[in-house]
Amino acid sequence: MIRLSQLSLQYALPHTTIHVLRSVDLHVQAGQSVALVGPSGSGKSSLLLLLAGLERPSAGEVTVDGVGLDGLDADRLADLRRDILGIVFQQFHLLPSLTALENVAVPLQIAGHDDAFARAREQLAHVGLAERADHYPAQLSGGEQQRVAIARATVHRPRLLLADEPTGNLDEETGAHVQDLLFDLQRRSGTTLFLVTHDPALAARCDRVFRLHEGRLQETTPAQATA
């Protein structure tokens, strides 16, 4: 599902060059859950953006579901994200003028599905928010907003789900509920889950854990994620 080959990312500044990623290699099989951990500023979110085609590498290759992203223009990258990717952000990024149902239906509407609202309502039920479908984001708690964001990211049944600190803005109890929801959806759909987290307990629930430090990627074990 994911293959990174000698992936590098750097930014040239007037008097120096910042090396975010240095010759990163990574292979992830379909259906696996993977956690990426590391100190703040280590490049974890940048790596996620590269996987989503929202950032271009300085060198190396990104392949998702057998498709090399380097050869795709902006329109084809957008098509790829629409068809096989789901993305969950820490900040939710719900559209405030739309209800929960309308927010979840947006990806399906963009893709031209006639049953967008029926499928969105079904997905809201999967995340336990059937009765909140007609509420606006400002009327929802942080945990409810994140569940709406997860429903939106998974309503089109993506083959790859990317999550950037999905519990970072939530209290411990709500975060634990959102964790359970993510892994339940991943197991039921067979989706590959790739998440960035500072939470060692969340990382330990994944099949594989990678640590990013000084631009280098090293695989560790789920047990060591809590050490």
DOVO-689428 format. One record per atom (N, C-alpha, C, CB): atom name; residue number from 0; x, y, z. Coordinates in steps of 0.1 Angstrom, whole numbers, plus 5000, padded with zeros to 4 digits. Glycine has a CB too. Layout:
N
a_k_xx_yy_zz
CA_NUM_X_Y_Z
...
# end
This chain:
227
a_k_xx_yy_zz
N_0_5008_4988_5000
CA_0_5000_5000_5000
C_0_5009_5013_5000
CB_0_4991_5000_5012
N_1_5019_5013_5008
CA_1_5029_5024_5008
C_1_5043_5019_5006
CB_1_5028_5031_5022
N_2_5050_5027_4997
CA_2_5064_5024_4995
C_2_5071_5038_4993
CB_2_5066_5015_4982
N_3_5080_5040_5002
CA_3_5089_5052_5002
C_3_5103_5047_4998
CB_3_5089_5060_5015
N_4_5109_5053_4988
CA_4_5122_5049_4984
C_4_5131_5061_4984
CB_4_5121_5043_4970
N_5_5141_5061_4993
CA_5_5152_5071_4994
C_5_5145_5085_4994
CB_5_5161_5070_4982
N_6_5135_5086_5002
CA_6_5127_5099_5003
C_6_5134_5109_5011
CB_6_5113_5096_5009
N_7_5136_5121_5005
CA_7_5143_5132_5012
C_7_5134_5145_5011
CB_7_5157_5134_5007
N_8_5134_5153_5021
CA_8_5127_5166_5021
C_8_5136_5176_5028
CB_8_5113_5165_5028
N_9_5139_5187_5021
CA_9_5147_5197_5026
C_9_5142_5211_5022
CB_9_5162_5195_5023
N_10_5145_5221_5030
CA_10_5141_5235_5027
C_10_5154_5243_5027
CB_10_5131_5240_5037
N_11_5156_5251_5017
CA_11_5168_5260_5016
C_11_5164_5273_5021
CB_11_5173_5261_5001
N_12_5171_5278_5031
CA_12_5170_5291_5037
C_12_5182_5300_5033
CB_12_5169_5290_5052
N_13_5181_5313_5035
CA_13_5192_5321_5030
C_13_5206_5317_5034
CB_13_5190_5335_5035
N_14_5207_5312_5047
CA_14_5221_5309_5052
C_14_5222_5294_5056
CB_14_5224_5318_5063
N_15_5212_5286_5054
CA_15_5213_5272_5058
C_15_5203_5264_5050
CB_15_5211_5271_5073
N_16_5204_5251_5052
CA_16_5194_5242_5046
C_16_5189_5233_5057
CB_16_5200_5233_5035
N_17_5176_5232_5058
CA_17_5169_5223_5068
C_17_5166_5210_5062
CB_17_5157_5230_5074
N_18_5172_5199_5068
CA_18_5169_5186_5063
C_18_5158_5180_5072
CB_18_5182_5177_5063
N_19_5146_5178_5066
CA_19_5135_5173_5073
C_19_5135_5158_5073
CB_19_5122_5178_5068
N_20_5137_5152_5061
CA_20_5138_5138_5059
C_20_5150_5134_5051
CB_20_5125_5132_5052
N_21_5157_5123_5056
CA_21_5170_5119_5049
C_21_5169_5105_5045
CB_21_5181_5121_5059
N_22_5167_5103_5032
CA_22_5168_5090_5025
C_22_5160_5079_5033
CB_22_5183_5085_5025
N_23_5147_5082_5034
CA_23_5138_5074_5041
C_23_5132_5063_5032
CB_23_5126_5082_5047
N_24_5133_5050_5037
CA_24_5127_5039_5030
C_24_5116_5033_5039
CB_24_5138_5028_5027
N_25_5105_5029_5033
CA_25_5094_5023_5041
C_25_5085_5015_5032
CB_25_5086_5034_5048
N_26_5082_5003_5036
CA_26_5072_4995_5029
C_26_5061_4991_5039
CB_26_5078_4982_5023
N_27_5048_4994_5036
CA_27_5037_4990_5044
C_27_5027_4982_5036
CB_27_5030_5003_5050
N_28_5023_4970_5041
CA_28_5014_4962_5034
C_28_5000_4966_5036
CB_28_5016_4947_5039
N_29_4991_4963_5027
CA_29_4977_4967_5028
C_29_4971_4960_5040
CB_29_4969_4962_5015
N_30_4963_4968_5047
CA_30_4956_4963_5059
C_30_4963_4965_5072
CB_30_4953_4949_5057
N_31_4976_4969_5072
CA_31_4983_4971_5084
C_31_4980_4984_5090
CB_31_4998_4970_5081
N_32_4982_4985_5104
CA_32_4981_4997_5111
C_32_4995_5001_5115
CB_32_4972_4996_5123
N_33_4999_5014_5112
CA_33_5013_5019_5114
C_33_5012_5032_5122
CB_33_5020_5020_5101
N_34_5020_5033_5132
CA_34_5022_5045_5140
C_34_5035_5052_5137
CB_34_5020_5043_5155
N_35_5035_5065_5136
CA_35_5048_5072_5134
C_35_5049_5081_5146
CB_35_5048_5081_5121
N_36_5060_5079_5154
CA_36_5063_5087_5166
C_36_5076_5095_5164
CB_36_5063_5078_5179
N_37_5078_5104_5174
CA_37_5090_5112_5173
C_37_5088_5125_5180
CB_37_5095_5113_5159
N_38_5099_5132_5183
CA_38_5098_5145_5189
C_38_5091_5156_5180
CB_38_5111_5150_5193
N_39_5085_5166_5186
CA_39_5079_5177_5179
C_39_5090_5183_5169
CB_39_5074_5188_5188
N_40_5085_5186_5157
CA_40_5094_5192_5147
C_40_5103_5182_5140
CB_40_5102_5202_5154
N_41_5101_5169_5143
CA_41_5109_5159_5136
C_41_5106_5156_5122
CB_41_5109_5146_5144
N_42_5094_5161_5117
CA_42_5090_5159_5104
C_42_5079_5149_5102
CB_42_5102_5154_5096
N_43_5072_5145_5113
CA_43_5062_5135_5112
C_43_5050_5140_5103
CB_43_5056_5131_5126
N_44_5045_5152_5106
CA_44_5034_5157_5097
C_44_5038_5159_5083
CB_44_5029_5170_5103
N_45_5051_5163_5081
CA_45_5056_5165_5067
C_45_5056_5151_5060
CB_45_5070_5170_5067
N_46_5059_5140_5066
CA_46_5059_5127_5060
C_46_5044_5124_5056
CB_46_5065_5117_5069
N_47_5035_5127_5065
CA_47_5021_5124_5062
C_47_5016_5132_5050
CB_47_5012_5128_5074
N_48_5021_5145_5049
CA_48_5017_5153_5038
C_48_5023_5148_5025
CB_48_5022_5168_5040
N_49_5035_5142_5025
CA_49_5041_5136_5013
C_49_5032_5124_5009
CB_49_5055_5132_5016
N_50_5028_5116_5019
CA_50_5019_5104_5015
C_50_5006_5108_5009
CB_50_5017_5096_5028
N_51_5001_5120_5013
CA_51_4988_5125_5008
C_51_4990_5132_4995
CB_51_4981_5134_5018
N_52_5002_5134_4990
CA_52_5005_5142_4978
C_52_5003_5157_4980
CB_52_4996_5137_4967
N_53_5003_5161_4992
CA_53_5001_5175_4995
C_53_5014_5183_4997
CB_53_4993_5177_5008
N_54_5025_5175_4996
CA_54_5039_5181_4996
C_54_5047_5172_4986
CB_54_5045_5180_5011
N_55_5056_5179_4980
CA_55_5065_5172_4970
C_55_5078_5169_4977
CB_55_5067_5180_4957
N_56_5084_5158_4975
CA_56_5097_5155_4981
C_56_5108_5162_4973
CB_56_5100_5140_4981
N_57_5120_5164_4980
CA_57_5132_5170_4974
C_57_5138_5159_4965
CB_57_5141_5175_4984
N_58_5137_5147_4969
CA_58_5143_5135_4962
C_58_5136_5123_4967
CB_58_5158_5134_4965
N_59_5137_5112_4958
CA_59_5131_5099_4962
C_59_5117_5098_4956
CB_59_5131_5098_4977
N_60_5111_5087_4960
CA_60_5098_5083_4954
C_60_5088_5079_4965
CB_60_5099_5071_4944
N_61_5075_5084_4962
CA_61_5064_5080_4971
C_61_5054_5072_4962
CB_61_5057_5092_4977
N_62_5051_5060_4966
CA_62_5042_5051_4959
C_62_5030_5047_4968
CB_62_5048_5039_4953
N_63_5018_5050_4964
CA_63_5006_5047_4972
C_63_4997_5038_4964
CB_63_4999_5059_4977
N_64_4994_5026_4969
CA_64_4985_5016_4962
C_64_4990_5014_4947
CB_64_4971_5022_4962
N_65_5003_5013_4946
CA_65_5009_5010_4933
C_65_5011_5022_4924
CB_65_5001_5000_4926
N_66_5007_5034_4928
CA_66_5007_5046_4920
C_66_5019_5055_4924
CB_66_4994_5053_4920
N_67_5028_5058_4916
CA_67_5039_5068_4919
C_67_5033_5082_4919
CB_67_5050_5066_4909
N_68_5035_5089_4930
CA_68_5029_5102_4931
C_68_5037_5113_4923
CB_68_5028_5107_4945
N_69_5050_5110_4921
CA_69_5058_5120_4914
C_69_5054_5124_4900
CB_69_5073_5115_4914
N_70_5047_5114_4893
CA_70_5043_5117_4880
C_70_5029_5122_4878
CB_70_5044_5104_4872
N_71_5023_5125_4889
CA_71_5009_5130_4889
C_71_5008_5146_4890
CB_71_5001_5124_4900
N_72_5000_5152_4882
CA_72_4998_5166_4883
C_72_4988_5169_4894
CB_72_4993_5173_4870
N_73_4984_5181_4897
CA_73_4976_5185_4908
C_73_4962_5178_4907
CB_73_4974_5200_4909
N_74_4957_5178_4895
CA_74_4943_5172_4893
C_74_4943_5157_4895
CB_74_4938_5175_4878
N_75_4953_5150_4891
CA_75_4954_5136_4893
C_75_4957_5132_4907
CB_75_4964_5129_4884
N_76_4964_5141_4914
CA_76_4966_5139_4929
C_76_4953_5141_4936
CB_76_4977_5149_4934
N_77_4945_5151_4932
CA_77_4932_5153_4938
C_77_4923_5141_4936
CB_77_4926_5166_4933
N_78_4924_5135_4924
CA_78_4916_5123_4921
C_78_4920_5111_4930
CB_78_4917_5119_4906
N_79_4933_5110_4932
CA_79_4938_5099_4940
C_79_4933_5101_4955
CB_79_4954_5099_4940
N_80_4934_5113_4960
CA_80_4929_5115_4973
C_80_4914_5112_4974
CB_80_4932_5129_4978
N_81_4907_5116_4964
CA_81_4892_5114_4964
C_81_4889_5099_4964
CB_81_4886_5121_4952
N_82_4897_5091_4956
CA_82_4893_5077_4954
C_82_4898_5068_4964
CB_82_4898_5073_4940
N_83_4910_5070_4969
CA_83_4916_5059_4978
C_83_4921_5064_4992
CB_83_4927_5052_4971
N_84_4921_5077_4994
CA_84_4927_5082_5006
C_84_4916_5088_5015
CB_84_4938_5093_5004
N_85_4918_5087_5028
CA_85_4910_5094_5038
C_85_4920_5101_5047
CB_85_4900_5085_5046
N_86_4917_5113_5052
CA_86_4927_5121_5060
C_86_4919_5126_5072
CB_86_4934_5132_5052
N_87_4925_5124_5084
CA_87_4919_5129_5096
C_87_4929_5138_5103
CB_87_4915_5118_5106
N_88_4926_5151_5105
CA_88_4935_5161_5111
C_88_4932_5163_5126
CB_88_4934_5174_5103
N_89_4942_5168_5133
CA_89_4940_5171_5147
C_89_4930_5182_5149
CB_89_4954_5175_5153
N_90_4929_5191_5140
CA_90_4920_5203_5141
C_90_4906_5201_5136
CB_90_4927_5215_5135
N_91_4903_5189_5132
CA_91_4890_5185_5127
C_91_4887_5191_5112
CB_91_4879_5191_5136
N_92_4888_5204_5110
CA_92_4886_5210_5097
C_92_4872_5208_5091
CB_92_4897_5205_5087
N_93_4862_5208_5100
CA_93_4849_5207_5095
C_93_4844_5221_5089
CB_93_4839_5203_5106
N_94_4835_5221_5080
CA_94_4830_5233_5074
C_94_4819_5238_5083
CB_94_4824_5231_5060
N_95_4821_5250_5090
CA_95_4812_5255_5100
C_95_4798_5257_5095
CB_95_4817_5267_5106
N_96_4796_5260_5083
CA_96_4783_5264_5077
C_96_4775_5252_5073
CB_96_4784_5273_5066
N_97_4781_5240_5074
CA_97_4774_5227_5071
C_97_4771_5219_5083
CB_97_4782_5219_5061
N_98_4760_5212_5083
CA_98_4757_5202_5093
C_98_4767_5191_5093
CB_98_4742_5197_5092
N_99_4766_5183_5104
CA_99_4774_5170_5104
C_99_4771_5162_5092
CB_99_4771_5162_5117
N_100_4759_5160_5089
CA_100_4755_5152_5077
C_100_4761_5157_5064
CB_100_4740_5150_5076
N_101_4760_5170_5063
CA_101_4765_5177_5050
C_101_4780_5176_5050
CB_101_4760_5191_5050
N_102_4787_5178_5061
CA_102_4801_5176_5061
C_102_4806_5163_5056
CB_102_4807_5179_5075
N_103_4799_5152_5061
CA_103_4803_5139_5058
C_103_4799_5136_5043
CB_103_4796_5129_5067
N_104_4789_5142_5038
CA_104_4785_5139_5024
C_104_4793_5146_5014
CB_104_4770_5143_5022
N_105_4801_5156_5018
CA_105_4809_5164_5008
C_105_4818_5155_4999
CB_105_4817_5174_5016
N_106_4826_5146_5004
CA_106_4835_5139_4995
C_106_4827_5130_4985
CB_106_4844_5129_5003
N_107_4815_5125_4989
CA_107_4807_5117_4980
C_107_4801_5126_4969
CB_107_4797_5109_4987
N_108_4796_5138_4973
CA_108_4791_5147_4964
C_108_4801_5152_4953
CB_108_4785_5160_4971
N_109_4813_5154_4958
CA_109_4824_5158_4949
C_109_4826_5147_4939
CB_109_4837_5161_4956
N_110_4825_5134_4943
CA_110_4828_5123_4935
C_110_4816_5120_4926
CB_110_4831_5111_4943
N_111_4804_5127_4928
CA_111_4793_5125_4919
C_111_4784_5114_4923
CB_111_4797_5123_4906
N_112_4784_5109_4936
CA_112_4775_5098_4940
C_112_4761_5103_4943
CB_112_4781_5092_4953
N_113_4751_5097_4937
CA_113_4737_5101_4939
C_113_4732_5098_4953
CB_113_4728_5094_4929
N_114_4738_5088_4960
CA_114_4734_5084_4973
C_114_4742_5090_4984
CB_114_4734_5068_4974
N_115_4748_5102_4982
CA_115_4758_5108_4991
C_115_4752_5109_5005
CB_115_4762_5121_4986
N_116_4740_5114_5006
CA_116_4734_5117_5019
C_116_4730_5104_5026
CB_116_4722_5126_5018
N_117_4725_5094_5019
CA_117_4722_5081_5025
C_117_4734_5075_5031
CB_117_4715_5072_5015
N_118_4745_5075_5023
CA_118_4757_5069_5028
C_118_4763_5077_5040
CB_118_4768_5068_5017
N_119_4762_5090_5039
CA_119_4767_5098_5050
C_119_4760_5096_5063
CB_119_4767_5113_5046
N_120_4747_5094_5062
CA_120_4739_5091_5074
C_120_4742_5078_5080
CB_120_4724_5092_5070
N_121_4745_5068_5071
CA_121_4749_5055_5076
C_121_4762_5056_5083
CB_121_4749_5045_5064
N_122_4772_5064_5077
CA_122_4785_5065_5083
C_122_4784_5072_5097
CB_122_4795_5072_5074
N_123_4776_5082_5098
CA_123_4774_5089_5111
C_123_4769_5079_5121
CB_123_4765_5101_5109
N_124_4760_5070_5117
CA_124_4755_5060_5126
C_124_4766_5051_5131
CB_124_4744_5051_5120
N_125_4776_5047_5122
CA_125_4787_5039_5125
C_125_4796_5045_5136
CB_125_4795_5036_5113
N_126_4796_5059_5136
CA_126_4805_5065_5146
C_126_4796_5070_5158
CB_126_4812_5077_5140
N_127_4784_5066_5159
CA_127_4775_5069_5170
C_127_4769_5083_5170
CB_127_4783_5067_5182
N_128_4767_5089_5159
CA_128_4762_5102_5158
C_128_4750_5104_5150
CB_128_4773_5112_5153
N_129_4742_5093_5149
CA_129_4730_5094_5141
C_129_4721_5105_5145
CB_129_4723_5080_5141
N_130_4720_5107_5158
CA_130_4711_5117_5163
C_130_4716_5131_5163
CB_130_4707_5114_5178
N_131_4729_5133_5158
CA_131_4735_5146_5157
C_131_4737_5150_5143
CB_131_4748_5146_5165
N_132_4731_5143_5134
CA_132_4733_5146_5119
C_132_4730_5160_5115
CB_132_4725_5136_5111
N_133_4720_5166_5121
CA_133_4715_5179_5117
C_133_4721_5190_5126
CB_133_4700_5180_5118
N_134_4731_5187_5134
CA_134_4738_5197_5142
C_134_4750_5203_5134
CB_134_4742_5191_5156
N_135_4753_5216_5137
CA_135_4765_5222_5131
C_135_4777_5220_5140
CB_135_4762_5237_5129
N_136_4789_5221_5135
CA_136_4801_5219_5143
C_136_4801_5226_5156
CB_136_4813_5222_5135
N_137_4797_5239_5156
CA_137_4797_5247_5168
C_137_4788_5241_5179
CB_137_4793_5261_5165
N_138_4778_5233_5175
CA_138_4769_5227_5184
C_138_4774_5213_5189
CB_138_4755_5225_5178
N_139_4786_5209_5185
CA_139_4791_5196_5189
C_139_4803_5197_5198
CB_139_4795_5188_5176
N_140_4806_5187_5206
CA_140_4818_5187_5215
C_140_4830_5184_5206
CB_140_4816_5177_5226
N_141_4842_5186_5212
CA_141_4854_5182_5204
C_141_4854_5168_5200
CB_141_4866_5185_5213
N_142_4850_5159_5209
CA_142_4850_5145_5205
C_142_4840_5142_5194
CB_142_4847_5136_5217
N_143_4829_5148_5195
CA_143_4819_5146_5184
C_143_4823_5152_5171
CB_143_4805_5153_5188
N_144_4830_5163_5171
CA_144_4836_5169_5159
C_144_4846_5159_5153
CB_144_4842_5183_5161
N_145_4854_5153_5161
CA_145_4864_5144_5156
C_145_4858_5132_5150
CB_145_4874_5140_5167
N_146_4847_5127_5156
CA_146_4840_5116_5151
C_146_4833_5119_5137
CB_146_4829_5111_5160
N_147_4828_5131_5136
CA_147_4823_5136_5123
C_147_4835_5136_5113
CB_147_4817_5150_5124
N_148_4846_5141_5117
CA_148_4858_5141_5108
C_148_4862_5127_5103
CB_148_4870_5148_5114
N_149_4861_5118_5113
CA_149_4865_5104_5109
C_149_4854_5098_5100
CB_149_4866_5095_5122
N_150_4842_5101_5102
CA_150_4831_5096_5093
C_150_4833_5102_5079
CB_150_4817_5100_5098
N_151_4837_5115_5078
CA_151_4839_5121_5065
C_151_4851_5115_5058
CB_151_4842_5136_5067
N_152_4861_5112_5066
CA_152_4874_5106_5060
C_152_4872_5091_5056
CB_152_4885_5107_5070
N_153_4862_5085_5061
CA_153_4860_5070_5058
C_153_4847_5067_5050
CB_153_4860_5062_5071
N_154_4839_5077_5047
CA_154_4826_5075_5041
C_154_4828_5069_5027
CB_154_4818_5087_5040
N_155_4839_5072_5020
CA_155_4841_5067_5007
C_155_4849_5054_5007
CB_155_4848_5077_4998
N_156_4850_5048_5019
CA_156_4857_5035_5020
C_156_4872_5036_5015
CB_156_4850_5024_5014
N_157_4880_5044_5020
CA_157_4894_5046_5015
C_157_4902_5033_5017
CB_157_4900_5058_5021
N_158_4911_5031_5008
CA_158_4921_5020_5010
C_158_4932_5024_5020
CB_158_4927_5016_4997
N_159_4934_5037_5021
CA_159_4945_5042_5031
C_159_4939_5053_5039
CB_159_4957_5046_5023
N_160_4940_5052_5052
CA_160_4935_5063_5061
C_160_4947_5069_5068
CB_160_4925_5058_5071
N_161_4949_5082_5066
CA_161_4960_5089_5073
C_161_4954_5097_5084
CB_161_4968_5098_5062
N_162_4960_5097_5096
CA_162_4955_5104_5107
C_162_4967_5112_5114
CB_162_4948_5095_5117
N_163_4965_5125_5115
CA_163_4976_5133_5121
C_163_4972_5137_5135
CB_163_4979_5146_5112
N_164_4977_5131_5146
CA_164_4974_5134_5160
C_164_4959_5134_5162
CB_164_4980_5148_5164
N_165_4952_5123_5158
CA_165_4937_5123_5159
C_165_4931_5125_5172
CB_165_4932_5110_5153
N_166_4939_5123_5183
CA_166_4934_5124_5197
C_166_4941_5136_5204
CB_166_4935_5112_5205
N_167_4949_5144_5196
CA_167_4957_5154_5203
C_167_4949_5165_5210
CB_167_4966_5160_5193
N_168_4937_5168_5205
CA_168_4929_5179_5211
C_168_4918_5174_5220
CB_168_4923_5187_5200
N_169_4918_5161_5224
CA_169_4908_5155_5232
C_169_4912_5151_5246
CB_169_4902_5143_5224
N_170_4903_5151_5255
CA_170_4906_5146_5268
C_170_4908_5131_5268
CB_170_4895_5150_5278
N_171_4913_5126_5279
CA_171_4918_5112_5279
C_171_4906_5102_5276
CB_171_4924_5108_5292
N_172_4895_5104_5282
CA_172_4883_5095_5280
C_172_4878_5096_5265
CB_172_4872_5098_5290
N_173_4877_5108_5260
CA_173_4872_5110_5247
C_173_4882_5105_5237
CB_173_4869_5125_5244
N_174_4895_5107_5239
CA_174_4905_5102_5231
C_174_4905_5087_5230
CB_174_4919_5107_5235
N_175_4903_5080_5241
CA_175_4903_5066_5241
C_175_4891_5061_5232
CB_175_4901_5060_5255
N_176_4880_5068_5233
CA_176_4868_5064_5225
C_176_4871_5066_5210
CB_176_4855_5072_5229
N_177_4877_5077_5207
CA_177_4881_5079_5193
C_177_4891_5069_5188
CB_177_4887_5093_5191
N_178_4901_5065_5196
CA_178_4910_5054_5193
C_178_4902_5041_5189
CB_178_4920_5052_5204
N_179_4893_5037_5198
CA_179_4886_5025_5196
C_179_4878_5026_5183
CB_179_4876_5023_5207
N_180_4873_5037_5180
CA_180_4865_5039_5167
C_180_4874_5038_5155
CB_180_4858_5053_5167
N_181_4886_5044_5155
CA_181_4895_5043_5144
C_181_4899_5028_5141
CB_181_4908_5051_5147
N_182_4902_5021_5152
CA_182_4907_5007_5149
C_182_4895_4998_5146
CB_182_4914_5002_5162
N_183_4883_5001_5151
CA_183_4872_4993_5147
C_183_4868_4995_5132
CB_183_4860_4997_5156
N_184_4869_5008_5128
CA_184_4866_5011_5113
C_184_4877_5004_5105
CB_184_4866_5026_5111
N_185_4889_5005_5109
CA_185_4900_4999_5102
C_185_4899_4984_5100
CB_185_4914_5003_5108
N_186_4895_4977_5111
CA_186_4894_4963_5111
C_186_4882_4959_5102
CB_186_4892_4957_5125
N_187_4871_4966_5103
CA_187_4859_4962_5096
C_187_4860_4964_5081
CB_187_4847_4970_5101
N_188_4868_4974_5077
CA_188_4869_4977_5063
C_188_4882_4972_5056
CB_188_4869_4992_5061
N_189_4892_4968_5065
CA_189_4905_4963_5059
C_189_4913_4974_5054
CB_189_4902_4953_5048
N_190_4910_4987_5059
CA_190_4918_4998_5054
C_190_4932_4998_5061
CB_190_4910_5011_5058
N_191_4942_5003_5053
CA_191_4955_5005_5059
C_191_4954_5018_5067
CB_191_4966_5006_5048
N_192_4959_5018_5079
CA_192_4959_5030_5088
C_192_4973_5034_5091
CB_192_4952_5026_5102
N_193_4976_5047_5088
CA_193_4989_5053_5091
C_193_4987_5065_5099
CB_193_4997_5056_5077
N_194_4991_5065_5111
CA_194_4988_5077_5120
C_194_5001_5082_5126
CB_194_4978_5073_5131
N_195_5001_5095_5128
CA_195_5011_5103_5136
C_195_5006_5105_5150
CB_195_5015_5116_5128
N_196_5014_5102_5160
CA_196_5009_5104_5173
C_196_5021_5107_5183
CB_196_5001_5092_5178
N_197_5017_5115_5194
CA_197_5026_5116_5205
C_197_5022_5107_5216
CB_197_5027_5131_5210
N_198_5011_5100_5214
CA_198_5006_5091_5225
C_198_5012_5077_5224
CB_198_4990_5091_5224
N_199_5020_5073_5233
CA_199_5026_5060_5232
C_199_5016_5048_5233
CB_199_5037_5058_5243
N_200_5005_5051_5241
CA_200_4995_5040_5242
C_200_4988_5038_5229
CB_200_4985_5044_5253
N_201_4985_5049_5221
CA_201_4979_5048_5208
C_201_4989_5041_5199
CB_201_4975_5062_5203
N_202_5001_5045_5199
CA_202_5011_5038_5190
C_202_5012_5023_5193
CB_202_5025_5045_5192
N_203_5011_5019_5205
CA_203_5013_5005_5209
C_203_5001_4997_5204
CB_203_5014_5004_5224
N_204_4990_5003_5200
CA_204_4979_4995_5195
C_204_4981_4991_5180
CB_204_4966_5003_5196
N_205_4991_4997_5174
CA_205_4993_4995_5159
C_205_5002_4982_5157
CB_205_5000_5007_5153
N_206_5000_4977_5145
CA_206_5008_4965_5141
C_206_5023_4969_5141
CB_206_5004_4960_5127
N_207_5027_4981_5136
CA_207_5041_4985_5135
C_207_5042_4999_5140
CB_207_5046_4983_5120
N_208_5054_5002_5145
CA_208_5057_5015_5150
C_208_5070_5020_5145
CB_208_5057_5015_5166
N_209_5071_5032_5140
CA_209_5083_5038_5134
C_209_5086_5051_5142
CB_209_5082_5040_5119
N_210_5099_5053_5145
CA_210_5103_5065_5152
C_210_5111_5073_5142
CB_210_5111_5062_5164
N_211_5108_5086_5141
CA_211_5115_5096_5132
C_211_5123_5105_5141
CB_211_5104_5104_5124
N_212_5136_5105_5138
CA_212_5145_5114_5146
C_212_5156_5119_5137
CB_212_5151_5106_5158
N_213_5158_5132_5136
CA_213_5168_5138_5128
C_213_5168_5134_5114
CB_213_5182_5135_5134
N_214_5155_5132_5109
CA_214_5153_5129_5095
C_214_5154_5114_5091
CB_214_5162_5136_5087
N_215_5157_5106_5101
CA_215_5159_5092_5099
C_215_5147_5084_5105
CB_215_5172_5087_5105
N_216_5143_5073_5098
CA_216_5132_5065_5102
C_216_5137_5052_5107
CB_216_5122_5063_5091
N_217_5133_5048_5119
CA_217_5137_5035_5124
C_217_5125_5028_5130
CB_217_5148_5037_5136
N_218_5124_5015_5126
CA_218_5113_5007_5131
C_218_5116_5002_5146
CB_218_5110_4995_5122
N_219_5106_5003_5154
CA_219_5107_4998_5168
C_219_5095_4988_5170
CB_219_5106_5010_5178
N_220_5092_4985_5182
CA_220_5081_4975_5184
C_220_5070_4983_5191
CB_220_5086_4963_5192
N_221_5057_4977_5190
CA_221_5046_4984_5197
C_221_5049_4984_5212
CB_221_5034_4976_5194
N_222_5055_4974_5218
CA_222_5058_4973_5232
C_222_5067_4985_5236
CB_222_5064_4960_5236
N_223_5077_4987_5228
CA_223_5087_4998_5231
C_223_5081_5012_5230
CB_223_5099_4997_5222
N_224_5070_5013_5223
CA_224_5064_5026_5221
C_224_5059_5032_5235
CB_224_5052_5025_5212
N_225_5056_5023_5244
CA_225_5052_5027_5258
C_225_5063_5028_5267
CB_225_5041_5018_5263
N_226_5075_5025_5263
CA_226_5087_5025_5272
C_226_5092_5039_5275
CB_226_5099_5016_5266
# end
